[in-house]
Amino acid sequence: MVTSPELPRSAEALLADGTVVNIRPLARGDHNSVADLHAYRMSPENQRLRFFGISRRAPELTADRLCSAPRPGFVALGAFEPGGGLLLGVVECESGPEDPGRAEMAVAVADDWHHRGVATLLIEHLVHAARAQDIRVLVADALADNHKMHKVFTDLGLATNRRWADGELRIEAVLDETATPYLDAVEARGSRADNASLRPLLRPRSVAVVGVSRRPGTVGHSLLLKIRHGGFTGSLWPVNPHAGQVDGLPCYPSLDALPGAPDLAVLAVPANQVAAVAEECGQRGVRALVVVTAGLSHTQSTGLLSTCRRHSMRLVGPNCLGLAVTDPEVSLDAEFGRATPKPGGAGVAVQSGGVGIALMEQLDALGIGVSDFVSLGDKYDVSGNDLLQWWEQDGRTRLALLHLESFGSPRAFSRTARRVARVMPILTVDAGRSVAGRRGAASHTAAAATPTVTRQALFTQAGITAAHSIAELVETAALLDSQPLPGITGTVAVVSNAGGIGVLAADACTDHGLTVPELPVPLALRLAELLPEGSSTVNPVDATAAAPTGTLVAVVDALAASGAVEAVLLCLAPTALGTVQSTAEAQAPLLAGPGRRTRPVAAVLLDQREPVRFLTCADGTRIPAYADAQSAARALAQALRRSLWLAQPLSSVPETPDCHPTEAASIVKRYLGDHPDGGWLEPPLVARLLGCYGLPLADAIWCDDEESAVQAARMLARTGEGGEVVLKAHWPGQIHKSDLGAVRTTAAVDEQVRTLYQDFVARFGERMDGVLVQPRQAAGTELLAGVVQDPVFGPLVVFGAGGTTADLLDDRTARLAPLTDTDIGAMLTSLRTTPLLFGYRGRPPVDRQSIEDLLARLSRMASDLPQLAEADLNPLICGPDGAVCVDARIRLEPRHIPDPYLRRLRRLPDAPGQPA
């Protein structure tokens, strides 16, 4: 029986100019709209290009076809104004029974919506829907003079084949949604559309504050005062029906009474009024909202976001502090924190209002100015991902500071962050590390995949600098905002005017993974010539309390210019000798020195009260000074990690030939059809699924009775080490079979095999559903590889020490799929047991290429199959001749994971507590 295909879900997305449209499957009720689009809203010329001629019946016939009942191999989508509005364009494709993987397609857009990206957006969603129906190639025919359609396919990013015949161009597009050129093209289009939609929010020319009160101390009154006194360069319109004026400004009774449509409206009204006021804003032509109101119910929240989508308004909040823009052409301070943001290069986005207030006050005290400050609040719409894309192109931001409590689409965020982190540091606070891991996990892999591990994998791969506290975030920002990055060796020279301080600083550097090397002899001799008698030129360098200011300057300069170290840490204590007697005088060596060195320089001033502050050099440049050596060393270590990440070559997802994702998807579909709740696969099905991706599984024979086990042992004895075989008892839901005595090794002798089988039956009884017989493998390095499908972050690939001691050693690393070649290389070299892979104490090195290939294939399987809840390959026996998995477990569960790269706006969860 042929079942109806699953239709794609409705989605809202941005056009090139920032307008919101709704993309959804066409239905019978759309017939008149489709016919009208083709008959009356396309010029005769565009009708000719679409139908290869003029036909009065063509619009009606097209509507009949596009709005017919769903059928296999057929997809028809429409782009509508949100809220069930006007049809803007359609796209369709249909495959035939002779070649179901190949479909003919066509697209049409109303004349007044050309050049806004409607066709491209429709085709992107068609590609996604067609792939879900196993369509691999789209075929489009276009007339020779249909240059617009030629360009659409050229810019799409898909691999295409083109053939000319009889004045027509046939374009065949290969549908690979994971191909880098296509993802890059989609990302670039999405970024441009996103930035266009954010312009009214972050560069408004007019602002309305709705809910202004005449009472001082209220949120609405405070917002108006801060906007006004902050020097906003545009038009400012307070709205309150009960006030004639506020703070000397005329107050308007309603949005309709305003002299114009404001770009941005800031809402400080009660929760039960938010949705209605937002609707008024939309009808007035407002393009962006900041909603500071808290306490919205789920119904009120849904109404607010629906209104914003319907009127193409971007939304910050609700439940937020507001935002600030320091661009001198705007100068907007629409937030009610205590500090007033100063102009600068730090883009700041936070979810927590309390964190935002604390962070802004610390940045203000330190002297780091901001380009934009956005309090995201409940983050219904505008997210950290949006802001990273804005800061990437705004020409002002050079440092991004984020505090995000949740991620709407971590994989999309990771892809954006990887790109943006190449041009500016991205710092975040790693919140939520105290969440308990997954207790009682059914596999070693799942036990390792705690929320902390998952977030750290995201940050590591994306090049994000993750701090453990706001204080550490600010300390690291001070260094990254003022100093060049160190080189990748991580070597530091410590200079002090008191030996004990230098020793403590050197220890701090070592604690954080930095190296304090012995200085080269010529450099040490040069320093000895500069320093007073009794000084020490080993590293740490003890200049003694008698060293004058000029000497300290010369020593720091000599070390920074030497090339022997990548950073210099100057530690000073106030003394009664020499010139360094107070904090003010401790600045002298730095103020007198050259401001722009090629190596980072930081100071530790022991009598400094502030955790970190800047010392301003004579040329205006700044050097961070810390009150504690641990803080300084930690900041330098974060800078080193950024240098190492930037030094990695641009990577790509490795090729994995001879994979069969369609067959794998079919296996998964059949299993879940028979087991709607999912479950652990039996060994034969595990072998089939791993085989679809070429994952190396040891030879094995599944046996459901004693006689078949004896026969299997005879067959496998020739390949077993020492002529021995391994018998493994199996039953559904089995956990850690070795601990249960369900794994036994024996000579391939009939009677011994029978005895073992009978022992299994006696001990495990009816719950045992069979025995797996394998040849015993030669000894090798035992490793583990696996996958856990995180419901928010997607598939996490885990790799580490394996075997029965895997949990005891707890030596694992993890990365989010899809893995790049750089990710795989880092995983192989980041274990404590890594030396075993390269040969250790006479043991031969393992075939690392086979492990790399295995991880790439495991990553591919995890990315292709969202229903893969867990996969545990443990142990992998690795040696000079390759790697083989001798035990594998796979659990499937029904799950639909949205494509993280498909262009669409966030939607609220169906019920409170679910991720958006």
C-alpha positions in Angstrom: 0.0 0.0 0.0 1.3 3.5 -0.9 1.0 6.0 2.0 0.7 9.7 1.6 3.9 11.6 2.0 4.5 13.6 5.1 4.0 17.3 4.2 6.6 19.9 5.2 5.7 22.1 8.1 4.8 25.8 7.7 7.7 28.1 8.3 8.3 31.8 8.4 11.4 33.3 6.9 13.0 36.5 5.8 13.2 37.8 2.3 16.3 39.7 1.1 14.8 43.1 2.3 13.9 41.7 5.8 10.2 41.2 5.0 8.7 38.1 6.7 6.9 35.6 4.5 5.2 32.3 5.3 6.3 29.2 3.4 3.8 26.3 3.5 2.5 23.4 1.4 -0.3 24.4 -1.1 -3.7 22.9 -0.4 -7.0 22.7 -2.2 -8.2 25.9 -0.6 -5.4 27.8 -2.4 -6.7 27.0 -5.8 -8.1 30.4 -6.6 -5.0 32.2 -5.3 -2.7 30.1 -7.4 -4.9 30.6 -10.5 -5.0 34.4 -9.9 -1.3 34.6 -9.4 -0.6 33.0 -12.8 -3.4 34.7 -14.7 -3.5 38.3 -13.4 -0.4 39.0 -11.3 2.2 37.9 -13.9 2.8 40.0 -17.0 2.3 38.4 -20.5 6.1 38.3 -20.8 6.5 36.5 -17.5 3.7 34.1 -18.4 5.6 33.3 -21.6 8.8 32.6 -19.7 7.0 30.4 -17.2 4.8 28.4 -19.7 7.0 28.7 -22.8 4.2 30.5 -24.5 0.8 32.1 -23.8 -2.1 29.9 -22.9 -5.4 31.0 -21.3 -5.9 27.6 -19.8 -2.4 27.3 -18.3 -3.2 29.2 -15.0 -6.2 27.0 -14.3 -4.4 23.8 -15.1 -1.5 24.8 -13.0 -3.8 25.6 -10.1 -5.4 22.1 -10.5 -2.1 20.4 -10.4 -0.5 22.4 -7.5 -3.5 22.2 -5.3 -4.4 18.6 -5.7 -4.2 15.9 -3.0 -0.8 15.0 -1.7 0.9 12.2 -3.5 4.4 10.5 -3.4 7.1 12.3 -5.3 5.1 15.6 -5.5 5.8 18.8 -3.6 4.1 22.2 -4.0 4.9 25.2 -1.8 3.7 28.7 -1.7 5.1 31.9 -0.2 2.4 34.0 1.5 2.2 37.2 3.4 2.1 36.0 7.1 -1.3 35.4 8.7 -3.0 33.8 5.7 -2.3 36.8 3.4 -1.6 37.3 -0.3 0.1 34.5 -2.3 3.5 35.9 -3.5 5.0 32.9 -5.4 4.9 29.1 -5.8 7.4 26.3 -6.5 6.7 22.7 -7.4 8.4 19.5 -8.3 7.3 16.0 -9.2 9.1 12.8 -9.8 8.0 9.9 -12.0 7.7 6.2 -11.2 10.5 5.4 -13.7 13.0 7.5 -11.7 11.7 8.5 -8.3 14.9 10.2 -7.3 14.6 12.8 -10.1 12.0 15.5 -10.3 10.9 18.2 -12.7 10.5 21.6 -11.1 9.1 25.0 -11.8 8.8 28.3 -9.9 6.7 31.5 -10.4 6.6 34.8 -8.6 4.1 37.7 -8.8 5.6 40.6 -10.8 5.5 43.1 -7.9 7.5 40.7 -5.7 10.4 40.2 -8.1 14.0 41.0 -6.9 13.2 40.4 -3.2 14.5 36.8 -3.0 11.1 35.0 -3.1 12.1 32.5 -5.8 15.4 31.6 -4.1 13.7 31.2 -0.7 11.0 28.9 -2.2 13.6 26.8 -3.9 15.6 26.4 -0.7 12.5 25.1 1.0 11.7 22.9 -2.0 15.2 21.3 -1.8 14.6 20.4 1.9 11.1 19.0 1.2 12.3 17.1 -1.9 15.2 15.5 0.0 12.7 14.3 2.6 11.0 12.3 -0.2 14.3 10.9 -1.4 14.5 13.1 -4.5 18.1 13.7 -5.3 18.0 15.7 -8.5 15.8 18.6 -9.6 15.4 19.4 -13.2 14.3 22.8 -14.5 13.8 23.9 -18.1 14.1 27.6 -18.9 14.0 29.5 -22.2 17.2 30.9 -23.4 16.2 34.5 -22.6 15.0 33.7 -19.1 18.1 35.3 -17.6 16.6 35.8 -14.2 16.0 32.1 -13.7 19.5 31.3 -15.0 20.9 33.6 -12.3 18.8 32.1 -9.6 20.3 28.7 -10.2 23.8 30.1 -10.6 23.6 31.8 -7.2 21.8 28.9 -5.5 25.0 27.1 -4.5 24.0 23.6 -5.6 26.1 21.6 -8.1 24.4 21.9 -11.5 24.7 20.4 -15.0 23.4 22.6 -17.9 22.5 21.5 -21.4 21.2 23.7 -24.3 18.8 22.3 -26.8 16.4 24.1 -29.3 16.5 27.4 -27.5 16.0 26.0 -24.1 18.3 25.4 -21.1 17.9 22.3 -19.1 19.4 22.7 -15.6 19.9 19.6 -13.4 20.6 20.5 -9.7 22.0 17.8 -7.4 20.4 18.1 -4.0 23.1 17.9 -1.4 22.0 20.1 1.6 25.2 19.4 3.4 27.6 20.5 0.6 29.7 23.4 1.8 29.1 25.6 -1.2 25.3 25.3 -0.8 25.5 25.9 3.0 27.8 28.9 2.4 25.4 30.4 -0.1 22.3 29.8 2.1 24.2 31.3 5.1 25.2 34.4 3.1 21.7 35.0 1.9 20.3 34.5 5.4 22.9 36.9 6.9 22.0 39.6 4.4 18.3 39.2 5.0 18.8 39.1 8.8 20.8 42.3 8.8 18.3 44.1 6.6 15.6 43.1 9.1 17.7 44.3 12.1 18.4 47.8 10.7 15.2 49.4 12.1 16.1 47.8 15.5 19.8 48.7 15.7 19.9 51.9 13.6 16.5 53.5 14.1 15.7 57.0 12.9 12.6 57.3 15.1 11.6 55.7 18.4 8.2 55.6 20.2 8.1 54.7 23.9 4.7 53.2 24.6 3.7 53.1 28.3 5.6 56.2 29.4 4.7 57.3 32.9 5.0 60.7 34.5 6.0 59.0 37.8 9.8 59.1 38.3 11.3 55.6 39.0 8.9 53.7 36.7 10.3 51.7 33.9 8.6 53.7 31.1 9.8 57.0 32.7 13.3 55.8 33.1 13.5 54.6 29.5 12.3 57.9 28.2 14.9 59.8 30.3 17.8 57.6 29.3 16.9 57.9 25.6 16.5 61.7 25.8 19.6 62.4 27.9 21.6 59.9 25.9 21.4 62.2 22.9 19.3 60.1 20.6 19.7 61.7 17.1 16.3 60.7 15.7 12.7 61.5 16.6 11.5 60.5 20.0 7.8 60.1 20.6 6.3 59.3 24.0 2.9 57.5 23.9 0.5 57.7 26.8 -3.2 58.6 26.5 -3.3 60.0 30.0 -0.4 62.4 29.9 -0.1 65.7 27.9 3.7 65.8 28.3 6.5 63.9 30.0 9.9 65.5 30.9 9.0 68.4 28.7 8.2 66.3 25.6 4.7 66.3 24.1 3.0 62.9 24.8 0.8 61.4 22.1 -2.4 59.6 23.0 -1.9 56.7 20.6 0.4 55.4 17.9 -2.0 56.6 15.2 -1.5 60.2 16.5 2.2 60.1 15.9 3.6 62.4 13.2 5.1 59.4 11.4 5.6 55.6 11.6 8.5 54.9 14.1 11.2 52.5 13.1 11.3 51.2 16.7 8.7 51.0 19.5 9.7 50.3 23.1 6.8 48.8 25.0 6.6 49.2 28.8 2.9 48.3 29.2 1.1 45.7 31.4 1.4 42.1 30.2 -2.3 41.9 29.3 -1.9 44.9 26.9 1.3 43.8 25.1 -0.3 41.9 22.3 -2.9 44.6 21.5 -0.3 47.3 21.5 2.0 45.3 19.3 -0.9 44.9 16.8 -1.3 48.7 16.9 2.4 49.1 16.2 2.2 46.7 13.2 -0.7 48.5 11.7 1.1 51.8 12.1 4.1 50.5 10.2 6.6 50.0 13.1 9.4 47.6 12.0 10.9 46.6 15.3 9.8 46.1 18.9 11.6 46.0 22.3 9.2 44.6 24.9 10.6 45.1 28.5 7.3 43.8 30.0 7.6 40.5 32.0 5.1 37.9 33.1 3.4 37.1 29.7 1.3 34.0 29.6 1.9 31.4 26.9 -1.2 32.7 25.1 -0.1 36.3 25.3 3.4 35.3 24.2 2.1 33.5 21.1 -0.1 36.4 20.2 2.8 38.8 20.5 5.1 36.8 18.3 2.3 36.1 15.8 1.7 39.8 15.5 5.4 40.5 14.9 5.6 38.0 12.2 2.4 39.2 10.5 3.7 42.7 10.3 7.4 41.9 9.7 8.5 43.4 13.0 11.7 42.0 14.7 11.3 41.6 18.4 13.7 41.9 21.4 12.3 40.4 24.6 9.9 40.2 26.3 11.2 40.4 29.9 14.4 42.4 29.0 16.3 45.5 30.0 16.2 47.0 26.5 19.0 47.9 24.2 21.6 50.6 23.6 23.4 51.7 20.4 26.4 53.9 20.7 26.9 54.6 17.0 27.2 58.5 17.0 24.7 58.6 14.1 22.1 57.0 16.5 23.2 57.4 20.2 20.2 55.4 21.5 20.2 54.3 25.2 16.8 52.5 25.5 17.6 50.4 28.6 17.0 50.9 32.3 20.3 49.6 33.7 22.2 51.9 36.1 25.3 52.4 33.9 25.2 54.4 30.7 27.0 52.5 28.0 30.0 54.3 26.6 31.0 54.1 22.9 33.4 51.4 22.1 34.0 48.1 20.2 32.3 45.5 22.4 29.0 44.0 21.2 27.2 42.7 24.2 24.2 40.4 24.3 22.7 38.8 27.4 19.6 36.9 28.3 19.6 37.6 32.1 18.8 41.2 33.1 20.9 40.8 36.2 23.9 39.5 34.3 23.4 42.4 31.9 23.5 45.0 34.6 26.5 43.5 36.3 28.4 43.1 33.1 27.7 46.6 31.9 28.8 48.1 35.2 32.1 46.1 35.2 32.8 47.0 31.6 32.0 50.7 32.4 34.4 50.6 35.4 37.1 49.0 33.3 36.7 51.4 30.5 35.6 49.0 27.7 33.0 50.7 25.6 30.2 49.0 23.7 29.0 49.2 20.1 25.6 47.7 20.9 24.1 46.3 24.1 21.1 44.0 23.7 19.2 42.4 26.5 17.5 39.5 24.9 15.3 38.5 27.8 13.0 35.6 26.9 14.5 35.6 23.4 11.3 35.0 21.4 12.9 36.3 18.2 16.2 38.2 18.0 19.0 35.9 19.3 22.7 35.8 19.8 23.1 34.3 16.3 21.3 37.4 14.8 23.6 39.8 16.6 26.8 38.0 15.7 25.9 38.4 12.0 25.1 42.1 12.6 28.4 42.8 14.4 30.3 40.9 11.7 29.4 43.6 9.2 28.7 46.8 11.3 32.3 48.2 11.0 32.4 49.1 14.7 32.4 45.9 16.7 35.7 44.2 17.4 34.8 42.0 20.4 31.6 40.0 21.1 30.5 39.2 24.6 27.6 36.8 25.1 25.6 35.4 28.0 23.2 32.9 26.6 21.2 30.5 28.8 19.7 28.6 25.9 20.3 28.0 22.2 17.5 27.9 19.6 19.6 26.2 17.0 23.0 25.4 18.3 24.3 24.0 15.0 23.3 27.2 13.1 24.8 29.2 15.9 28.0 27.2 15.7 28.3 27.7 12.0 27.9 31.4 12.3 30.2 31.6 15.3 33.0 29.7 13.4 32.9 32.3 10.7 32.6 35.4 12.9 35.3 34.2 15.3 37.8 34.4 12.5 37.4 38.2 12.5 36.7 39.0 16.2 36.9 37.2 19.6 33.6 35.8 20.8 33.5 35.5 24.6 30.8 33.8 26.6 30.0 32.7 30.2 29.6 28.9 30.3 26.4 28.9 32.3 24.7 25.7 33.6 27.8 23.7 34.3 26.4 22.4 37.5 23.6 20.4 35.8 24.0 16.7 36.8 25.1 14.4 34.0 22.8 11.7 32.6 22.7 9.2 35.5 22.0 5.6 34.9 22.9 5.9 31.2 22.6 2.7 29.2 25.9 3.2 27.3 29.4 4.5 28.0 28.8 7.2 25.3 25.6 8.5 26.9 27.2 8.6 30.3 29.9 10.9 28.9 27.5 13.3 27.1 26.6 15.6 30.0 25.3 19.1 29.2 28.7 20.5 30.2 30.5 18.3 27.6 28.0 19.2 24.9 28.3 23.0 25.5 32.1 22.7 25.7 32.2 20.9 22.4 30.1 23.7 20.8 32.4 26.4 22.2 35.6 24.5 21.2 34.6 23.8 17.7 33.2 27.3 17.1 36.3 29.1 18.5 34.3 30.7 21.3 36.2 31.7 24.4 34.3 30.4 27.3 34.7 31.8 30.8 33.4 30.3 34.1 32.2 33.6 35.5 31.5 37.2 34.7 34.7 38.3 36.4 36.7 35.9 34.2 34.9 37.1 31.2 35.8 40.7 31.9 39.4 39.8 32.8 39.8 38.0 29.5 38.1 40.8 27.5 40.5 43.3 29.0 43.5 41.4 27.5 41.9 40.6 24.1 40.6 44.1 23.7 44.0 45.8 24.3 46.8 43.4 23.4 48.0 41.4 20.4 47.5 37.6 20.6 50.4 35.5 21.7 52.0 32.9 19.4 51.0 29.3 19.6 53.9 28.0 21.8 52.3 29.5 25.0 55.7 30.6 26.4 55.7 33.4 29.0 58.4 35.4 30.6 57.7 36.6 34.1 59.5 39.7 35.4 59.1 40.8 39.0 60.7 43.2 41.5 60.3 40.5 44.2 61.4 36.9 43.8 58.5 35.3 45.6 55.9 37.2 43.5 57.6 35.9 40.3 57.5 32.3 41.6 53.8 32.6 42.3 53.2 34.1 38.9 55.2 31.3 37.2 53.2 28.7 39.1 49.9 30.4 38.0 51.1 30.3 34.3 51.9 26.6 34.6 48.5 25.9 36.3 46.7 27.3 33.2 48.7 25.4 30.6 51.3 28.1 29.8 55.1 27.4 29.7 57.7 29.4 31.6 60.8 28.4 29.7 64.5 28.9 30.5 65.7 31.9 28.6 68.4 31.5 25.9 71.9 32.3 27.1 72.4 35.4 24.8 69.1 36.8 26.1 70.0 36.1 29.7 73.3 37.8 29.3 71.6 40.8 27.7 69.2 41.1 30.7 72.2 40.7 33.1 73.7 43.8 31.6 70.5 45.7 32.2 69.7 44.6 35.7 71.2 45.6 39.0 73.7 43.4 40.8 72.0 40.5 42.6 69.2 40.1 40.0 68.4 36.7 38.5 68.0 36.2 34.8 66.5 32.8 34.9 62.7 32.7 34.1 61.0 34.1 36.2 63.3 37.1 36.1 63.9 38.7 39.5 64.8 42.4 38.9 65.0 43.0 42.7 63.4 45.9 44.5 66.3 48.1 43.5 65.6 48.1 39.8 64.7 51.6 38.6 61.8 52.3 36.2 64.0 52.6 33.1 65.5 49.2 33.8 62.1 47.5 34.1 61.1 49.2 30.8 64.2 47.9 29.0 63.8 44.4 30.4 60.1 44.1 29.3 61.0 45.5 25.8 64.0 43.1 25.4 61.9 40.1 26.3 58.9 41.2 24.1 61.2 41.8 21.1 63.4 38.7 21.6 61.2 36.1 20.0 62.1 33.7 22.8 58.7 34.0 24.5 55.2 34.8 23.3 54.1 37.0 26.2 55.5 39.0 29.1 53.9 39.2 32.6 55.3 42.0 34.8 54.6 41.5 38.5 55.2 44.5 40.9 54.9 44.9 44.6 55.2 48.3 46.4 58.5 48.6 48.3 60.4 51.2 50.1 63.3 50.9 47.7 63.9 52.1 44.2 61.1 53.9 42.5 58.3 51.3 42.7 56.7 52.4 46.0 53.0 52.6 45.2 50.4 51.6 42.6 50.8 54.9 40.9 54.5 54.5 40.6 54.1 50.9 39.6 52.5 52.2 36.4 55.6 54.1 35.5 57.5 51.3 33.7 54.5 50.7 31.5 53.5 54.3 30.8 57.1 55.0 29.7 57.3 52.0 27.5 56.3 51.6 23.8 52.5 51.1 23.6 52.4 48.8 20.6 54.6 45.8 21.2 54.3 42.7 19.0 53.8 40.4 22.0 51.1 40.8 24.7 52.2 42.4 27.9 50.1 42.2 31.1 50.9 43.5 34.6 50.1 42.2 38.1 50.0 45.0 40.7 49.7 43.4 44.2 48.3 46.5 45.9 45.7 47.2 43.3 42.1 47.1 44.6 40.3 46.5 41.3 40.4 42.9 39.9 41.5 44.4 36.6 42.0 47.8 35.1 43.9 49.5 32.3 47.2 51.3 32.4 47.2 53.9 29.7 50.5 54.3 27.9 51.9 57.6 26.7 50.7 56.8 23.1 47.2 56.1 24.3 47.3 52.3 24.1 46.4 50.3 27.1 47.9 47.4 29.1 45.7 45.3 31.5 46.8 45.3 35.1 45.5 42.5 37.4 45.4 42.3 41.2 46.1 38.6 41.1 48.6 36.5 39.1 46.0 33.7 38.6 43.7 36.1 36.8 46.4 37.4 34.6 47.6 33.8 33.7 44.1 32.7 33.1 43.5 35.6 30.6 46.8 34.8 28.8 45.8 31.1 28.6 42.4 32.1 27.0 44.3 34.3 24.5 46.6 31.3 23.7 43.6 29.1 23.1 42.3 31.6 20.6 45.7 31.8 18.9 45.7 28.0 18.6 42.2 27.9 17.1 43.0 30.6 14.6 46.1 28.8 13.6 44.1 25.7 12.5 43.6 25.6 8.8 40.1 26.1 7.5 38.6 22.6 7.6 35.9 20.7 5.8 33.9 17.6 6.4 35.9 14.6 5.2 34.6 12.5 2.3 33.1 9.2 3.2 32.7 7.1 0.0 30.6 4.0 -0.3 28.0 5.1 2.2 24.3 4.2 1.7 22.2 6.7 3.6 19.0 5.8 1.7 19.3 2.1 2.7 20.1 3.1 6.3 17.0 5.4 6.4 14.9 2.5 5.2 16.2 0.2 7.9 15.4 2.9 10.5 11.9 3.5 9.1 11.0 -0.2 9.1 12.3 -0.7 12.6 10.4 2.3 14.0 7.3 1.1 12.1 7.5 -2.2 14.0 8.6 -0.5 17.3 6.8 2.9 17.5 8.5 3.7 20.8 12.0 2.8 19.5 14.4 0.6 21.3 17.8 -1.2 21.2 18.5 -3.0 17.9 19.3 -6.7 17.9 22.9 -7.5 16.8 22.0 -8.5 13.2 20.3 -5.2 12.6 23.2 -3.3 14.3 25.6 -4.9 11.8 23.4 -4.0 8.8 23.1 -0.3 9.9 26.8 0.0 10.6 27.5 -1.7 7.2 25.6 1.1 5.4 28.3 3.5 6.5 31.3 1.1 6.1 32.0 1.0 9.8 34.4 -1.9 10.6 32.5 -4.5 12.7 34.2 -7.8 13.6 32.9 -10.9 11.8 30.1 -12.4 13.8 27.3 -14.9 13.5 24.0 -14.5 15.3 22.7 -17.8 16.8 19.4 -18.5 18.4 20.1 -22.1 19.5 22.9 -24.3 20.7 23.6 -26.2 17.5 23.9 -23.0 15.4 26.4 -21.7 18.0 28.5 -24.8 17.6 28.4 -24.5 13.8 29.3 -20.8 14.0 32.3 -21.5 16.2 33.6 -24.0 13.7 33.4 -21.5 10.9 35.0 -18.7 12.8 37.8 -20.6 14.5 40.2 -20.2 11.6 40.2 -16.4 11.9 40.2 -16.3 15.7 43.4 -15.5 17.6 44.7 -18.8 18.9 41.8 -20.6 17.3 39.5 -19.2 20.0 36.0 -17.7 19.7 34.0 -15.3 21.9 30.3 -16.0 22.8 28.1 -13.1 23.9 24.7 -13.7 25.4 22.2 -11.1 24.3 18.8 -9.9 25.4 16.9 -6.6 24.9 17.9 -3.7 27.0 21.2 -5.3 28.0 23.7 -3.1 29.8 27.4 -3.7 30.4 27.3 -7.4 29.4 30.8 -8.1 30.7 29.8 -7.2 34.3 27.0 -9.7 34.0 29.2 -12.6 32.8 27.5 -12.6 29.4 30.9 -12.5 27.5 33.0 -15.7 27.5 36.1 -16.8 25.5 36.6 -20.5 24.6 38.5 -22.7 22.3 36.4 -23.6 19.2 35.8 -27.1 20.5 32.2 -28.4 20.1 31.8 -29.6 23.7 33.3 -26.4 25.2 31.0 -24.2 23.1 28.0 -26.4 24.1 28.9 -26.1 27.8 29.2 -22.3 27.5 25.9 -22.0 25.7 24.1 -24.2 28.3 25.6 -22.1 31.0 24.2 -19.0 29.4 20.7 -20.6 29.2 20.9 -21.7 32.8 21.9 -18.3 34.1 19.9 -15.9 31.9 16.9 -18.1 31.1 14.1 -16.9 28.8 15.2 -13.3 28.7 18.2 -14.4 26.5 17.1 -14.2 22.8 20.3 -15.4 21.2 24.1 -15.6 21.2 26.6 -13.7 19.1 29.7 -15.7 18.1 32.9 -13.9 17.1 36.5 -14.9 16.4 38.7 -13.7 19.2 40.6 -10.6 18.1 44.3 -10.0 18.5 45.3 -7.7 21.4 45.5 -4.0 20.6 44.7 -0.6 22.0 41.1 -0.5 23.2 39.2 2.6 22.3 35.6 3.8 22.4 33.6 5.7 19.8 29.9 6.6 20.0 27.1 9.0 19.4 24.4 10.6 21.5 21.6 12.6 19.9 21.1 15.7 22.1 17.5 17.1 21.6 18.8 20.7 21.4 22.4 20.5 20.2 22.1 17.6 17.8 24.4 14.6 17.5 27.5 14.5 19.7 30.3 12.2 18.8 32.3 10.8 21.7 35.8 9.2 21.5 38.1 7.9 24.1 39.7 5.1 26.0 37.5 2.0 25.8 37.1 -1.5 27.0 35.8 -2.6 30.4 37.8 0.2 32.1 36.3 3.0 30.0 34.2 4.5 32.8 37.1 4.0 35.3 39.6 5.9 33.1 37.0 8.5 32.1 39.4 9.6 29.3 37.1 10.9 26.6 36.6 13.9 24.3 33.6 15.0 22.3 32.6 17.1 19.3 29.3 18.0 17.7 28.6 16.4 14.3 29.3 16.9 11.5 33.0 16.5 12.3 35.5 18.3 10.2 39.0 16.9 9.6 40.3 19.4 12.2 37.8 18.2 14.7 38.9 14.6 14.1 42.5 15.4 14.4 41.9 17.3 17.7 40.0 14.3 19.1 42.8 12.0 18.4 45.4 14.2 20.2 43.4 15.4 23.2 43.3 12.2 25.3 45.5 11.4 28.2 46.0 8.0 26.5 47.0 9.7 23.1 50.6 8.4 23.4 49.3 4.9 23.0 48.1 5.8 19.5 51.5 6.9 18.5 53.5 4.0 19.9 54.4 3.8 23.6 57.2 1.9 25.3 57.9 -0.4 22.4 54.2 -0.9 21.4 53.7 -0.2 17.6 51.6 2.9 16.7 48.1 2.3 15.6 46.7 3.0 12.1 45.4 6.5 12.9 44.0 6.9 9.4 41.6 4.0 10.0 40.4 5.7 13.3 40.0 9.0 11.5 37.9 7.3 8.8 35.8 5.6 11.4 35.0 8.8 13.2 34.1 10.5 9.9 31.7 7.7 9.0 30.2 7.7 12.5 29.7 11.4 12.2 28.0 11.0 8.8 25.7 8.3 10.2 24.7 10.5 13.1 24.1 13.5 10.9 22.0 11.5 8.4 19.9 9.7 11.0 18.2 12.0 13.6 16.5 8.9 15.0 19.9 7.5 16.1 19.5 8.2 19.8 22.6 6.3 20.9 25.4 4.3 19.3 28.1 2.7 21.4 31.1 1.1 19.6 33.1 -0.3 22.5 35.7 -1.6 22.4 37.4 -0.7 19.2 40.5 -2.9 18.9 43.1 -0.8 17.2 46.5 -1.8 15.9 49.0 -1.1 13.1 46.7 -2.9 10.6 43.5 -0.9 11.3 40.6 -0.7 13.7 37.7 -3.1 14.3 34.7 -2.9 16.5 34.0 -6.0 18.5 30.9 -4.9 20.2 28.3 -2.3 19.1 25.0 -1.2 20.4 22.5 1.1 18.8 19.3 2.6 20.1 16.7 4.3 17.8 13.8 6.5 18.8 11.2 8.3 16.7 12.4 11.9 16.3 12.0 14.7 13.9 15.0 17.1 14.0 14.5 20.3 12.0 17.1 21.1 9.4 19.3 23.6 11.4 20.4 25.3 8.2 17.0 25.8 6.6 16.2 29.5 6.6 13.3 30.1 9.0 12.5 32.2 12.0 12.2 30.9 15.5 8.8 29.7 16.7 7.6 29.4 20.2 7.2 26.0 21.8 3.8 24.4 21.8 3.8 24.4 25.6 5.9 26.1 28.3 9.1 24.4 29.1 9.9 23.1 25.7 12.8 24.5 23.7 11.9 27.1 21.1 
